[in-house]
Amino acid sequence: MDFWIQTGSPEARDVPGVVDNMPEAVAEMYPADTDRMILSWNGVPVSLVYCEDVQVMVDDIAAMLAMLAEGGEGTEGTGKPGYVRWGPSGFQAEWRIDRDGGDLVIDSRWDSVDWGPADLLNERGRLVVPAAYFRGQWLKVLRLLVDDITARSVVMEDTLIFDRVRAVLAAGTLPAASAEQIRKGARIPQATNRTGSAENTVEFRAVAGESAESGPVLWTVDSAVARLFTGHAALVSRLLGVPSGIGVPSGTGAGIDVAGLRDFCGAALDRYGLTDEGIERSLTVGFLATALELLHRAGHDVPPTDPAEQRAAWTALRDQHALQMPR
C-alpha cells in the first residue's frame, strides 16, 4: 500500500490539574522522547511527534474525516471533497483531495517537514488510495488519542474538540452502528446473535495468568462465532506447539491470558513470515488479525516483525477487524 500510518506505542503519562482542551491534553500526556507516529506517503516515511505535531493536527484530522464521510460532488460537480492545510511547524503541507470512484486522489505540496525529505515528497506528490482505507488509517490515530485520554482521566475545560473527535470515531463505524449508539458515543456496534437479540453471546475478558479474577471485556460476540474462533485458536496452537492463551467459552464468558496471547501472536507472526504455503497463510490471516486486536485491547501493540512494512500491514488489518468486534 502506498499510504499507511503506524501509531506505535507512545507512553501516555498522567496529566495533573485541568488542561484547556484536547490538543493541550495530547501535548501534556505524551513525552517528547516516546514513540512517534509514522506516516508513509508513496513509500516516503514522515515522522511526527505526538506532543508537538499531532497535537496541532487533531482538529484538522477530525475535520478532514468528517468532510470525507459527507462525500458528495462538491462545488460545481468537481467531485472534490476538500482541502487540508497541515499547520505544525515541523509538518507544513497542503493536500487537495478529489474522488475517483472508491478512491481518493490527493495532490500534495510539502513546504516544511522536519523529519522527512520534503523534496522527495514533492516529487511523489500525487497519491491514489482507497477512500475507506485512508479514513481507517486516520481513525486509528484518533482512537489511540481518545483511548489514552480516557484511560488517564485527563480533565479538560473545553471538550468541544474531544467531543468532535469522538463523534467522528462513532461515525467511522457506520453503517453498522445505529443512530441510538452514535447518540451515546458508541464506536462499534452491539453484539447480536442471528435472531437479532443480545442473548447467547460470549464475553472474552482479559485475565492475568492463573488468576481467576476477570479483567476488562475485550470482545463480545455471538456464541457460534466464539466457538469458531476458539476452535481455530486450538488448531493454530497445535500447529505452532505454543499455547494460545485463548480460553474455551464456558457459559457466557471466556478468559484471555494476555501474556500467553502475546507469545502466541509472536510465534504465529514469525511462522506466517517464514512459510511459503499460500493456503496456510490464507487460513491464518483472518484469525490472527482478530487475535492481534484482542492483544491490542489488552494493552499490547502488534509484536515486532520484519520488515517494518509487514508490521504496518498487520496493524492496518487488525484495525479493519476492530470495526466489527464490539465490546
Buried (B, 14 or more C-beta within 10 A) or exposed (E): BEBBBBBBEBEBEEBEEEBEBBBBBBBBBBEEEBBBBBBBBBEBBBBBBBBBBBBBBBBBBBBBBBBBBEEEEBEEEEBBBBEBEBBBEBBBBBBEBBBEEEBBBBEBBBEEBBBBEBEBBBEBBEBEBBBBBBBBBBBBBBBBBBBBBEEBEBEBEEBEBBBBBBBBBBBBBBEEBEEEBBEEEBBBBBBBBEEEEEEBBBBBBBBEEEEEEBBEBBBBBBBEBBBEBBEBBEEBBEBBEBBBBBBEBEEEBBBBBBEBBBBBBBBBBBBBEEEEEEEBBEBBEEBBBBBBBBBBBBEBBBBEBEEEBBBBBBBBBBBBBBBEBBB
